[in-house]
């Protein structure tokens, strides 16, 4: 996890994080007076929901010490994939619970990029979405077209396509909401063409492997862009299909040479 407090003249990372034996977080800082008195923004890149909660506790501690954090930079919204209760599957509405935690702190502004769900974005007070077009402009302009893997990716793929002056090809898939199993991948491509597949999250990668098999079967080539790279099953299978895999630095863990990182968080801090 990365937590950094910022003010007009100070940038203070939290470097000492651990926990007590019962799991209660323990966070220390040699610059606590500076954080409390001279910062007003916190940049949080959690790997887990617990780490996000720890960051919220830290902002509480700043206020308890007499300071005030007005601005939250949260590039990846935890809980956005649970944006409704599913009585036949996952009954948690975590997006609402996380939004409530954020709103309780009364931030003046909450900046994120490419939220998985517009529902969650609408639940957060003071929400500001960093433009995907700024990221698209950093991509190679020589692609033959943009591919949206499914209906949920249409809007972000169209933003990339408009920015790069390309057409969008729409893929399809089916998901069993009770099991999460994916089937029925399909996409129409032109042989020999080079496409960019665009989506927000890559977790296990099943969507992109199923879609990629169809792209290869159609005689085309593709690179993959995802804003938030989790890659919980690694990238070996993906690399057999996609020559280049791009993600951003929203998750703060990419010390690897098989994924190309497009920097975005520093721009979000001044957006």
Secondary structure, 3 states (H helix, E strand, C coil): CEEEEECCCCEEECCEEEECCCCCEEEECCCHHHHHHHCCEEEEECCCHHHHHHHHHHHHHHHHCCCCCCEEECCCCCCCCCCCCCCCCCCCCHHHHHHHHHHHCCCCEEEEECCCCHHHHHHCCCEEEECHHHHHCCCCCCCCEEEECCHHHHHHHHHHHHHHCCCEEECEEEECCCCCCEEEEECCCCCCCEEEEEEEEECCCHHHHHHHHHHHHCCCEEEEEEEEECCCCCCHHHHCCCCCEEEECCCCCCCCCCCEEECCHHHHHCC
